[in-house]
Amino acid sequence: MSLPVGRHGAMCGAAVVLLAVTAPAARAQVAAPAGVPAPGTPDVTQLDPNAPMAPLPDLGVDWPDLAKAPPEPADPAATLELVGDARYSYAVNGIDAVASPLLRQRFDELSTLKQHANAPANAAQLDRRASEDVDLLTGLLRGEGYYDARVTSRIEPHGGKPLVTLEAEPGTLYRFAGVTLNGLTEAGAKSDDLRSAFGVKPDDPVNADTIVAGQTNLTRKIGADGFPFAQVGDPEIVVDRATRTATLDMTVKPGGEKRFGKITSPPNKVFDADHMADIARFAPGDPYSDVQIADLRRALIQTGLVSTVDIKPVQATDPGVVDIAIAVEPAPPHTIAGELGYGTGEGARAEVSWTHRNLFPPEGALTLRGVLGTKEQLGSVVFRRNNFHARDRVLTFQAVASNLLRDAYQATSFSLSGTLERQTNIFFQKTWTWSLGAELVATDERDVILDTGQPRRRTFFIGALPTSLTYDGSDDLLNPTRGFRLGGRVSPEVSLQGKVFGYARVQVDASTYKSVTPALIVAGRVRLGTIVGAPRDAVAPSRRFYAGGGASVRGYGYQDIGPRDPNNDPVGGRSLTEFSLEARVKAFGNFGVVPFLDGGNIYTSPLPKFSEFRFGAGLGVRYYSNFGPIRVDVGTPLNPQPGDARVAVYVSLGQAF
């Protein structure tokens, strides 16, 4: 015999659980010590089978009328006896025609039945979970405008385990009979655009998500359009069940359109109001916009010198103007950084640096940097002023003493340089960037005489004016998936080595990115370079072009491609041609693989050629972290020169190009 039991102990038609039930007489028994009859327990040996049944104790459950109990099914397999815990399945019916993808997503995320679908449950747990999902689905349907929605549940045997079914009757979709935005006309000529930003209008469904989105859009739009003190109230909705409609009333107080005034800030240890004005993308007299305020807040945080920023519009003396009051709290000013790396041909390398980011306010940073490696030793002092009289303009001065050991040369150098540049970064990626610089170098360099292979040592004094211009039309700085980049660099140089002579170094880089599928990006790169005005041997070895390595032709050692001396060491050249092709494939999760083919060569002629390429191929692995892809590439030369290693490994942050 089976007994339907509701969630509160009473019979319930909405959720029925099939339970195994013993004979009625046995339900009156109370546990007693072994061998001792429980008090009030009749002697079963003296019972008259024809006597009427004694009244059952009150268990808090309405006992069913056995005369009305349904007949046992003919098929014994159709009866499910859920005595203990059992696994179950569930289904939702009746919403296919009305449920939006968002409703289904929310139900899947919040459904108690789904969350515990793989865990066994007893009858009471199933009934409770079904009831919770009934309430959930009813609320979700009403949120989409089905205010008459009714949802019931039932539990029945199916394939030897319980099947929980939610049956929904959405009813009629309620629509707005009227939408009123009280006070919006005070915005004048912009009221129509603001009303469009709200979006909700008569005859639209009474959808809670649409209303919330409209309120958010209106709040954002009215602030962006010049109303810093605007107030957007909460919507009031009245539902008329008789007509299956609703009305919406919301109060909007624009507060008057304003223009930017001056920036003010109380004294602090970071920077003053004038420097904040340099960082801002607006000027006094420009129309007020919340978008510009949010941009300024991000830029101030991005300096790394402040921990908190509080920006408030303040009514100025002129009724049509608002001043911008900014209060900041300083962040710790010191940074200590370290780096370990290894590259084929470059050897092992360790770097450490100490920075005071605001030693010379505003934003005047001093950095002490040291490098110790198997093929590089370096010490430098760098002064850097960010946002130098304009947003993202950087002024840099540095003094560097270094010793570089390369297969092509050894250079012990001291340099002084200065650069003024407009930079890009991962927070504010820019389409156009540029740099103007000046450099003085004294370098003692050792290489060999090309004809004989005999070692030689020369000292060069070099003055240079490097200049660059770059266009970035890609969608991401570290991991581009579409667009292209084009950049050029020109460095006129004067060299003193025995006599004074001049030359110019020119380099052009171009790359393109194409998204074939969401999981496949095809990328390509070309680099051309030339030195005009002086023969190769006159140019200091450290100023020539070289190819090979992780940012050049992978598969080869660092600077190993090109002409070689009698000792089989590279000597560099006056021109350069390189290309790279790779397919960036998202494999699984945050991991991807990148097959690649690179090629290029160094030439003694002043103009780059497209012949005698050295090719390298290989496979890379990418881990896509929150701050950019981490790259590990393994390459091999396809047509190596004598002495080239068969395998080269490169590790870095960001894509190869």
C-alpha positions, 0 to 999 in steps of 0.5 A: 500500500502507498501513502501520499504525504505533503511537505508539512505532514499532510496529504498534498496533491502538488508533491506526492512521494510514494512510501512503503507502509506496513500493515495498519496494526503494526503502526500502533506499535511502540519500541520496547526492550527485546522480549517484552511486549510494549504497553498496550500491545495486544497479544497477536495470538488472541486477535479475532481476524473478524473484529473491527480495527482499533483506532490508530494513534494521532500521528499528525497525518491524515490517514487516507480512506483505504476504500478510496485508495487507488488500485495497485498497478498491474505492473509491479515495476511501476511502483516505487518504494522509496524507503531510504535515500535514492537518486532522482531526476527532474523535468520542467514543463510548460515554459518552452514558449515563454522562457527567455535564455536569462530565465533558464540560466537563473533557474539552472543556477538557483534550482535546488533540484539541480544543485543536488541532482547527483546526490541521493535524497529521501522523500522529505528532501525531495518534497522540500526541494520541489517546493523550493523550485516551485517558488523559484520558477513562479517568481522568475515567471512573474519577473518576466511579466507573467503575474498569473503564473502557477507552478505545481509539482509531482513526484512519480516513479520513472525508470526505477527512480523518482522523477520530480516534475514541475508543471508551469502554467504561465498565463497571460503576459502583462504589458504596460498601459502607461509609462510616466517619467515625472520631471524629465521635461526639465532636461530641456532639449535632451529629454527625448534622448534621456527618455529613449535611454530609459527604453521602457514604453507603453505596450512593453512587457512588464519585465523586471530586468528591462525596468532595472536596466532602463533605470541604470541606463537613464542614470548613466545617460543623464550623468554623461549628458551634463547633469551632475546633480540628477536624481533618478527615483525608484519605479513604482509599478501598479498591476491591474489584474482585471485588465492584465496591464500595469502602469509605471511612474518614476520621478526624475530630477535633472538638477540643471545642465552644467559645465566643468569648472576648476579642479580643487584638492586639499594639500596632500603628499602625492600631487596637487590640483594642477597635476590632476588637471594635467591628467584629466581629459577635460578642461574648464568650460567643457560640458560636464560628464560622469564618463570623464569623472570615471576616467579621471578616477581610473587614471589617478589610481593607475599612477600607483601613488594613491590608494583611494580617490574621492571625486565630487562635483561641487556647485561653483559661484556660476550657476552653470558651472561645477568645480571638481573636488578631489581628495586622495590618500597616498599609497606606499611609494616604494617598489622592490621588484625581481626577475629571473629568466633564461633564453637560448643564446642569452643565458641565465639572467637575474634582475632586481630594482628599487623604485621610489615612485614619487621622490620628486613630486609630482610623479617623479620616480627614481629607480635603481636597477641591476642585472646579473647574468651569464652574458649581461651585467648592468647597473642603471639610475633612471629618473622617470616623470609620468603624466608630464604636463599631459596625460600618459606623456612620460619624460625619462632620463637614465644613466647606464653602465653595462657589459654585454657578452654576445657571440658577435661582440663584447661591449663595455659601455656607458650611456646617458639618454633622455626620452619624451614619449606618449605611451600606451598601457593595458589600462589605456591602450592608445591608437597612436604612440610616439617617442623623441629621444637623445643618446650619448654612448661611450662604448669599448667593443671587441670583435674580430677582423672579418678577413683574418678572424683576429681579435680587435678592440675599438672605442666608439663615441656615439650620439643618436636622436632616436624617434619612433611612431606607432599605430596600434589598431589591435584589440588588446595590448598583450593578447590581440585577436584582431586588427593590425599594428604598424610602427617605424623607428628612425635613429640618425647617429654620429659616430667617432672612431678614428674619424667622425662619420654619420649614418641612420638606422631605420626599422619598420614593423607590421603585424596583423591578427585575424580571428578565424573562430573563437578558439583560433587566431591567425597572426603574422608579422614582418620586420624590415631594417636598414642602415644607410650612410656607412659601411658595416665594418665602420658601424659599432658591432652593438649598433648593427642589425642581428636576427634570431631569438624569441622576439625574432626568428625562433629556433635559433639562438639569440643574434645567431642568424646572418653572416659569420666570421672565420670563427663561425660567430655572427657579425651582424649586418646593415639590413634585416628581413624577418617574418613570422606566422603562427596559429593561436589555438585555445586548447582547453581551459586557460591553456592554448597551443601555438604552432609557428613558422619564422624566417629571416636573414641579415644582409651586408647590403644597405637594402633588405632582401627576401632571399636566403632565409633561415627558417625556424618552426616549433610549438608553443604553449600559452597559459592565459592568466588575468594579466596576459598570456605566459609564453613558452616556445620550443623551436628548431631551425629547419635549415641551420648553419653549422654550429646552430643548436637543434632546439631553442627554448623561450619563456616570456610574458605576452605573445611573441608579437 
